[in-house]
Amino acid sequence: MRSSHTPAAVSAEFDDPNLVSCAGLIPLIRLAENIGLADIAEDTVHLGGPAGANPGAKISTIVAGMAAGADSIDDLDITRHSAMATLFTGTRAPSTLGTFLRWHTPGHVAQLEKMAATCLTRLTATTPLLPGITELAFLDLDSKITEVFGRHKEGARYGYTKKRGLNFLAATLSTPHAAPVITNTRLRGGNADTRRNITSFATRALTVARDCGATGTVLVRGDSGFYVGALIAALTARGVFFSVTARQTKTLLARVAALPDHVWSPITYDTPVTDDTTGETITTAELTEIDYTAFTNPTLNPGQQTTARLIIRRTPVTAVNDQGELFTAWRYYMIFTNSPFDIVTAETQHRDRAGAIEQVFADLNSSALAHFPSGKFHANAAWLTLAALTHNLTRALGCLAGGRHARQRTTTLRRLLVTVPARVARSARRITLHLPEGWRSEQAWLQVFTSTHRPPTPA
């Protein structure tokens, strides 16, 4: 590709009042209106004072800005350029939105979480967001540290990544046929222990999942940071299945190493997997399982003793010198689970689910959570909650588009469905959007537009 004109023959002016750069916000905001986002916010979020007025308009503006790619408070101004005032009303300025976010307290953040959960429930009921959720649903738990650079950010500490940042918990809900959505989040200090308050967080996520229609089999998945007696006991008491990476204590390793060779079954992976410890690519391994009782110490884990399956994968340790090896050494990966599925399926599900929630983190990193924008801890907690809500709305937009869009990254959905330029024309009290000819996702965009602009169903 090359320029078609000489430099002297090309000029540029920002002077067209009828252009917008994010025409996809029209169906997205219409979708938010269809589930009653602003009304839910008005009924649920009560900050008090002048900064808390009109929460519905302010939250809708923040969500719209995030959906268009804003990753800071100033970037929310993207909702106010050129002909956006023709398409939307009630848009608030970034300064107003910043004051609104900084007004939040822990209780107000809890109100936002309740609002976001209600929105997700309505999205699930009105869009094909989670097909098959009544049969089998996966609830994935994980934590992440987002690095920050401001010296005065409240709560920023050095955590296990050795980087100064803020730590947050997230839970995602998905099915075998649907990409994950976020049920709830919780912001914590950068040096927070992964296990802290995980039981209450997970039970809240399970409540949201049930409200979204997960009435059948639910499998809760977590890494070794969630190998917690209280959590597993709580999940068992609520009738759901768990799959958690087990901590490899000396006693447990000795028991596993003593297992005879005939109990191990070889397995070949169709798609090579990466060893979590070494980063090596694994194509073959051996599997077995035993009954195992965990959390037996009555002092550290009162009433939390749990007996379930321990699925073990072993791979040989490759010799690193010319001397070879006198005997085979093994590297183990263990999963503590009460999964109802066979050993190969249970191991595969646990391994594959790690990538699902990491993909959600990658989506958040490339959008609103590129960094935390405020110096105030609870403002950042509110920002995190609204980023999760925006993720879910964008995911619902992709599901309405259908086809491959239902599982595409939200970054791709933003590029194809949201940040679409358009020229606004008005005639006879009607607005017509003129979009780029030959747009790659033209049919998907029109499908979303039509789906969100259907007339209301007669009572």
C-alpha positions as CSV (number, residue, x, y, z in Angstrom):
1,M,0.0,0.0,0.0
2,R,1.2,3.5,-0.7
3,S,-0.2,7.1,-0.8
4,S,-2.3,7.9,-3.8
5,H,-1.4,11.7,-3.8
6,T,1.6,13.9,-3.3
7,P,1.9,15.4,0.2
8,A,1.0,18.9,-1.1
9,A,-2.3,17.5,-2.5
10,V,-3.6,16.3,0.9
11,S,-4.9,18.4,3.8
12,A,-6.9,17.6,6.9
13,E,-9.5,19.6,9.0
14,F,-11.5,18.6,12.0
15,D,-14.7,20.4,11.0
16,D,-17.5,17.9,10.2
17,P,-20.2,18.0,12.9
18,N,-22.0,15.0,11.5
19,L,-19.4,12.3,11.9
20,V,-19.0,9.9,14.8
21,S,-16.2,7.4,15.3
22,C,-18.1,4.8,17.4
23,A,-21.4,4.1,15.7
24,G,-21.5,0.7,17.4
25,L,-22.4,2.5,20.7
26,I,-25.9,2.9,19.4
27,P,-26.9,-0.8,19.6
28,L,-24.8,-1.2,22.7
29,I,-26.5,1.6,24.6
30,R,-29.9,0.4,23.2
31,L,-29.1,-3.1,24.6
32,A,-28.2,-1.5,28.0
33,E,-31.6,0.3,27.9
34,N,-33.4,-2.9,27.0
35,I,-32.2,-4.5,30.2
36,G,-32.9,-1.3,32.2
37,L,-29.3,-0.5,33.1
38,A,-30.0,3.1,34.0
39,D,-33.2,2.2,36.0
40,I,-31.3,-0.5,37.9
41,A,-28.6,2.0,38.8
42,E,-31.1,4.5,40.0
43,D,-32.7,1.9,42.2
44,T,-29.5,0.3,43.5
45,V,-26.7,2.9,43.7
46,H,-27.3,5.6,46.3
47,L,-24.1,7.6,46.9
48,G,-25.8,10.7,48.4
49,G,-24.7,14.3,48.0
50,P,-24.3,16.2,44.7
51,A,-21.8,13.7,43.3
52,G,-24.2,10.9,43.6
53,A,-27.0,12.5,41.6
54,N,-28.2,10.7,38.4
55,P,-26.2,7.5,38.8
56,G,-27.9,6.0,35.8
57,A,-26.7,8.6,33.4
58,K,-23.2,8.6,34.8
59,I,-22.8,4.8,34.8
60,S,-24.2,4.6,31.3
61,T,-21.6,7.2,30.1
62,I,-18.7,5.3,31.8
63,V,-19.8,2.0,30.3
64,A,-20.2,3.6,26.8
65,G,-16.7,5.1,27.1
66,M,-15.2,1.8,28.2
67,A,-16.9,0.0,25.4
68,A,-15.3,2.5,22.9
69,G,-11.9,1.8,24.4
70,A,-11.4,4.3,27.2
71,D,-8.9,3.2,29.8
72,S,-8.8,6.4,31.8
73,I,-11.3,9.0,33.1
74,D,-10.2,11.6,30.6
75,D,-10.7,9.1,27.8
76,L,-14.4,9.0,28.6
77,D,-14.6,12.2,26.6
78,I,-14.9,10.0,23.6
79,T,-18.7,9.9,24.2
80,R,-19.0,13.6,23.6
81,H,-17.4,14.4,20.2
82,S,-19.0,15.7,17.0
83,A,-22.5,14.2,16.3
84,M,-22.6,12.1,19.5
85,A,-25.0,14.7,21.0
86,T,-27.4,14.0,18.2
87,L,-27.4,10.3,18.9
88,F,-27.4,10.4,22.8
89,T,-28.6,12.5,25.6
90,G,-27.6,12.7,29.2
91,T,-23.9,12.2,28.5
92,R,-21.7,13.5,31.4
93,A,-18.3,15.1,31.2
94,P,-15.2,13.3,32.4
95,S,-14.7,15.7,35.3
96,T,-18.2,14.8,36.6
97,L,-17.6,11.1,36.2
98,G,-14.3,11.3,38.0
99,T,-16.0,13.0,41.0
100,F,-18.7,10.4,40.9
101,L,-16.1,7.5,41.1
102,R,-14.1,9.2,43.8
103,W,-17.3,9.5,45.9
104,H,-17.6,5.7,46.3
105,T,-17.1,3.9,49.6
106,P,-16.9,0.1,50.2
107,G,-20.7,0.1,50.6
108,H,-21.3,1.9,47.4
109,V,-19.0,-0.5,45.5
110,A,-21.1,-3.3,46.9
111,Q,-24.2,-1.6,45.5
112,L,-22.4,-1.4,42.1
113,E,-21.7,-5.2,42.3
114,K,-25.4,-5.8,43.0
115,M,-26.3,-3.7,40.0
116,A,-23.8,-5.4,37.7
117,A,-25.1,-8.9,38.8
118,T,-28.7,-7.9,38.1
119,C,-27.6,-6.6,34.6
120,L,-25.9,-9.9,33.9
121,T,-29.0,-11.9,34.9
122,R,-31.1,-9.8,32.6
123,L,-28.6,-10.2,29.7
124,T,-28.6,-13.9,30.1
125,A,-32.4,-13.9,30.0
126,T,-32.7,-11.7,26.9
127,T,-29.7,-12.6,24.8
128,P,-28.1,-15.9,23.7
129,L,-25.2,-15.1,26.1
130,L,-24.8,-18.5,27.9
131,P,-26.4,-21.3,25.8
132,G,-26.6,-24.6,27.6
133,I,-26.3,-23.0,31.1
134,T,-29.1,-25.1,32.5
135,E,-27.1,-28.3,31.7
136,L,-23.4,-27.6,32.5
137,A,-21.7,-24.4,33.6
138,F,-18.1,-23.6,34.6
139,L,-17.4,-21.1,37.3
140,D,-13.7,-20.1,37.2
141,L,-11.9,-18.3,40.0
142,D,-8.6,-16.4,39.7
143,S,-6.7,-13.4,40.9
144,K,-4.5,-10.9,39.1
145,I,-2.1,-8.1,40.0
146,T,-2.3,-5.1,37.7
147,E,0.9,-3.0,37.9
148,V,0.5,0.7,38.7
149,F,3.0,3.5,38.5
150,G,1.5,6.4,40.5
151,R,3.3,6.8,43.8
152,H,0.2,7.8,45.6
153,K,-2.3,5.1,44.5
154,E,-4.1,3.8,47.6
155,G,-3.6,0.1,48.2
156,A,-0.7,-0.3,45.8
157,R,1.8,-2.8,47.2
158,Y,4.4,-5.3,46.0
159,G,2.9,-8.7,45.6
160,Y,4.1,-12.1,44.4
161,T,4.9,-10.8,41.0
162,K,7.5,-8.5,42.5
163,K,5.7,-5.5,40.8
164,R,3.9,-2.7,42.6
165,G,0.2,-3.0,41.8
166,L,-3.3,-3.7,42.9
167,N,-4.7,-7.2,43.3
168,F,-8.2,-8.2,42.3
169,L,-10.3,-11.4,42.3
170,A,-12.6,-12.3,39.4
171,A,-15.0,-15.1,38.8
172,T,-16.2,-16.0,35.3
173,L,-19.2,-18.0,34.2
174,S,-19.2,-20.0,30.9
175,T,-20.6,-23.1,29.2
176,P,-19.1,-25.5,26.7
177,H,-20.7,-23.5,24.0
178,A,-20.2,-19.9,25.3
179,A,-17.3,-17.6,26.0
180,P,-16.9,-16.5,29.7
181,V,-18.7,-13.5,31.3
182,I,-17.7,-12.0,34.6
183,T,-20.0,-12.7,37.6
184,N,-18.3,-10.5,40.1
185,T,-15.0,-8.9,41.0
186,R,-13.2,-7.6,44.2
187,L,-10.3,-5.2,44.4
188,R,-7.7,-5.7,47.0
189,G,-4.3,-4.4,48.1
190,G,-1.4,-5.4,45.9
191,N,0.1,-7.7,48.6
192,A,-3.2,-9.5,49.5
193,D,-3.0,-13.2,50.0
194,T,-4.9,-15.0,47.2
195,R,-6.9,-17.0,49.8
196,R,-8.2,-14.0,51.7
197,N,-12.0,-14.0,51.8
198,I,-12.2,-16.3,48.8
199,T,-15.0,-18.4,50.4
200,S,-17.4,-15.4,50.6
201,F,-16.4,-14.3,47.1
202,A,-16.9,-17.7,45.5
203,T,-20.3,-18.2,47.2
204,R,-21.4,-14.8,45.9
205,A,-20.3,-15.8,42.4
206,L,-22.3,-19.1,42.7
207,T,-25.4,-17.1,43.7
208,V,-25.0,-15.0,40.6
209,A,-24.5,-18.1,38.5
210,R,-27.7,-19.6,39.9
211,D,-29.6,-16.4,39.1
212,C,-28.3,-16.6,35.5
213,G,-29.9,-20.0,35.1
214,A,-27.0,-22.4,36.2
215,T,-29.5,-24.9,37.7
216,G,-27.8,-28.1,36.4
217,T,-24.2,-29.2,36.9
218,V,-21.8,-26.5,38.0
219,L,-18.1,-27.1,38.2
220,V,-16.0,-24.5,40.1
221,R,-12.3,-24.4,39.0
222,G,-9.3,-22.8,40.7
223,D,-5.6,-22.9,40.9
224,S,-3.5,-24.0,43.9
225,G,-4.1,-20.6,45.5
226,F,-7.7,-21.7,46.1
227,Y,-6.8,-25.0,47.7
228,V,-8.6,-23.8,50.8
229,G,-10.5,-26.1,53.2
230,A,-13.2,-23.5,53.9
231,L,-13.9,-22.9,50.2
232,I,-14.1,-26.5,49.2
233,A,-16.3,-27.4,52.2
234,A,-18.6,-24.5,51.3
235,L,-18.9,-25.6,47.6
236,T,-19.6,-29.2,48.7
237,A,-22.3,-28.0,51.1
238,R,-24.0,-26.1,48.2
239,G,-24.1,-29.1,45.9
240,V,-21.6,-28.0,43.3
241,F,-18.5,-29.8,42.0
242,F,-15.0,-28.4,42.5
243,S,-11.7,-28.9,40.6
244,V,-8.7,-27.3,42.4
245,T,-5.0,-27.7,41.8
246,A,-3.6,-29.5,44.9
247,R,-0.6,-28.3,46.8
248,Q,2.2,-30.8,46.7
249,T,3.3,-31.5,50.2
250,K,6.1,-33.8,51.1
251,T,3.7,-36.4,52.5
252,L,1.5,-36.3,49.4
253,L,4.5,-36.5,47.0
254,A,5.8,-39.5,48.9
255,R,2.4,-41.3,48.6
256,V,2.2,-40.6,44.9
257,A,5.8,-41.6,44.2
258,A,5.1,-45.0,45.9
259,L,2.2,-45.8,43.5
260,P,3.0,-48.9,41.3
261,D,3.6,-48.5,37.6
262,H,0.6,-50.5,36.6
263,V,-1.9,-47.9,37.9
264,W,-0.6,-45.3,35.4
265,S,-2.3,-45.0,32.0
266,P,-0.6,-43.2,29.1
267,I,-2.3,-40.3,27.4
268,T,-1.5,-38.4,24.2
269,Y,-2.6,-34.9,23.8
270,D,-4.1,-33.9,20.4
271,T,-2.9,-30.3,21.1
272,P,0.4,-30.0,23.0
273,V,0.0,-28.5,26.5
274,T,2.5,-26.4,28.4
275,D,3.9,-27.5,31.8
276,D,3.0,-24.8,34.4
277,T,6.3,-25.2,36.2
278,T,8.9,-25.5,33.4
279,G,7.1,-24.0,30.4
280,E,8.0,-27.2,28.4
281,T,5.7,-28.5,25.8
282,I,4.0,-31.8,26.7
283,T,2.5,-34.2,24.1
284,T,2.4,-37.4,26.2
285,A,1.9,-38.0,29.9
286,E,0.5,-40.6,32.3
287,L,-2.6,-40.3,34.4
288,T,-4.0,-42.0,37.5
289,E,-6.3,-41.2,40.4
290,I,-6.7,-42.1,44.0
291,D,-9.1,-41.3,46.8
292,Y,-7.6,-38.6,49.0
293,T,-8.7,-36.9,52.2
294,A,-7.6,-33.3,52.5
295,F,-7.7,-30.7,55.3
296,T,-7.4,-33.2,58.1
297,N,-5.8,-30.9,60.6
298,P,-8.8,-30.1,63.0
299,T,-7.0,-27.0,64.3
300,L,-6.2,-25.4,61.0
301,N,-9.3,-26.7,59.2
302,P,-12.0,-27.3,61.7
303,G,-14.9,-29.2,60.2
304,Q,-13.4,-28.9,56.7
305,Q,-12.1,-32.4,56.1
306,T,-13.0,-33.5,52.6
307,T,-12.6,-36.8,50.8
308,A,-12.6,-36.7,47.0
309,R,-10.6,-37.8,43.9
310,L,-7.0,-36.8,43.4
311,I,-6.2,-36.9,39.7
312,I,-2.4,-37.0,39.1
313,R,-0.6,-36.4,35.8
314,R,3.1,-37.3,35.6
315,T,5.7,-36.5,33.0
316,P,9.4,-37.6,32.9
317,V,12.0,-35.0,33.9
318,T,14.4,-34.7,30.9
319,A,18.1,-35.2,31.7
320,V,20.1,-32.0,31.5
321,N,23.6,-33.4,31.0
322,D,25.4,-36.1,29.0
323,Q,25.4,-38.6,31.9
324,G,21.8,-39.5,31.2
325,E,19.8,-40.9,34.1
326,L,20.0,-44.0,36.4
327,F,16.3,-44.0,36.9
328,T,13.3,-42.0,35.7
329,A,12.4,-39.0,37.7
330,W,8.9,-37.6,37.4
331,R,7.2,-34.3,37.6
332,Y,3.7,-34.3,39.0
333,Y,0.6,-32.2,38.5
334,M,-2.3,-32.9,40.9
335,I,-6.0,-32.0,40.8
336,F,-8.3,-32.4,43.9
337,T,-11.8,-32.8,42.6
338,N,-15.2,-34.4,43.0
339,S,-15.9,-34.0,39.3
340,P,-18.5,-36.5,38.0
341,F,-16.7,-36.9,34.7
342,D,-14.1,-39.6,33.8
343,I,-10.5,-39.1,34.5
344,V,-9.4,-37.8,31.1
345,T,-12.4,-35.4,30.8
346,A,-11.9,-34.1,34.3
347,E,-8.1,-33.5,33.7
348,T,-8.8,-31.9,30.3
349,Q,-11.5,-29.6,31.7
350,H,-9.3,-28.4,34.6
351,R,-6.4,-27.7,32.3
352,D,-8.4,-25.9,29.6
353,R,-10.3,-23.7,32.0
354,A,-7.1,-21.9,33.1
355,G,-6.9,-20.4,29.6
356,A,-10.5,-19.3,29.7
357,I,-10.2,-16.8,32.6
358,E,-6.7,-15.7,31.5
359,Q,-8.3,-14.7,28.2
360,V,-10.8,-12.5,30.1
361,F,-7.9,-10.9,31.9
362,A,-6.2,-10.2,28.5
363,D,-9.4,-8.6,27.3
364,L,-9.6,-6.4,30.3
365,N,-5.9,-5.5,30.0
366,S,-6.4,-4.3,26.4
367,S,-9.4,-2.1,27.4
368,A,-10.6,-0.4,30.6
369,L,-8.1,-2.2,32.9
370,A,-4.9,-1.2,31.0
371,H,-4.3,0.5,34.3
372,F,-6.3,1.7,37.3
373,P,-7.1,5.4,36.6
374,S,-7.6,6.9,40.1
375,G,-5.5,7.5,43.1
376,K,-8.5,6.5,45.3
377,F,-8.8,2.8,46.1
378,H,-12.6,2.7,46.1
379,A,-12.8,4.7,42.9
380,N,-10.6,2.0,41.3
381,A,-12.9,-0.7,42.8
382,A,-15.9,1.0,41.1
383,W,-14.0,1.3,37.9
384,L,-13.2,-2.5,38.0
385,T,-16.9,-3.4,38.5
386,L,-18.0,-1.2,35.6
387,A,-15.2,-2.7,33.4
388,A,-16.6,-6.1,34.2
389,L,-20.1,-4.9,33.3
390,T,-18.8,-3.4,30.0
391,H,-17.1,-6.7,29.2
392,N,-20.5,-8.6,29.6
393,L,-22.4,-6.1,27.5
394,T,-19.8,-6.3,24.7
395,R,-19.9,-10.1,24.9
396,A,-23.7,-10.0,24.6
397,L,-23.3,-7.7,21.6
398,G,-21.1,-10.4,20.0
399,C,-23.7,-13.1,20.8
400,L,-26.4,-11.0,19.1
401,A,-24.2,-10.7,16.0
402,G,-24.0,-14.5,15.9
403,G,-21.5,-16.8,14.2
404,R,-17.8,-16.4,15.1
405,H,-18.6,-13.1,16.9
406,A,-20.1,-15.0,19.8
407,R,-16.7,-16.2,20.9
408,Q,-14.4,-13.5,19.6
409,R,-12.2,-11.4,22.0
410,T,-13.9,-8.3,23.2
411,T,-11.0,-6.4,21.6
412,T,-12.0,-7.7,18.2
413,L,-15.7,-7.0,18.9
414,R,-14.8,-3.4,19.7
415,R,-12.9,-3.0,16.5
416,L,-15.6,-4.7,14.3
417,L,-18.9,-3.7,16.0
418,V,-18.3,-0.6,18.2
419,T,-15.6,1.7,16.8
420,V,-17.3,1.9,13.4
421,P,-17.2,5.4,11.8
422,A,-20.4,6.8,10.5
423,R,-21.9,10.0,9.1
424,V,-25.2,11.1,10.7
425,A,-27.9,12.4,8.4
426,R,-31.3,13.9,9.5
427,S,-34.4,14.1,7.4
428,A,-38.1,14.2,8.3
429,R,-37.4,13.7,12.0
430,R,-35.5,10.5,11.2
431,I,-31.8,9.8,11.7
432,T,-29.9,7.7,9.1
433,L,-26.4,6.4,9.7
434,H,-24.1,6.2,6.7
435,L,-21.4,3.6,7.5
436,P,-18.3,2.6,5.5
437,E,-19.1,0.6,2.3
438,G,-17.5,-2.8,2.3
439,W,-17.1,-3.0,6.1
440,R,-15.9,-6.5,7.0
441,S,-18.6,-7.1,9.6
442,E,-21.4,-5.3,7.8
443,Q,-24.0,-8.0,8.2
444,A,-23.1,-8.7,11.8
445,W,-23.4,-5.0,12.6
446,L,-26.8,-4.8,11.0
447,Q,-27.9,-7.9,12.8
448,V,-27.0,-6.4,16.2
449,F,-28.6,-3.1,15.2
450,T,-31.9,-4.9,14.2
451,S,-31.9,-7.1,17.3
452,T,-31.6,-4.1,19.7
453,H,-34.1,-1.9,17.9
454,R,-37.0,-4.3,17.6
455,P,-40.3,-2.7,18.8
456,P,-41.4,-3.8,22.3
457,T,-43.5,-6.9,22.5
458,P,-47.2,-6.1,23.0
459,A,-48.4,-6.8,26.6
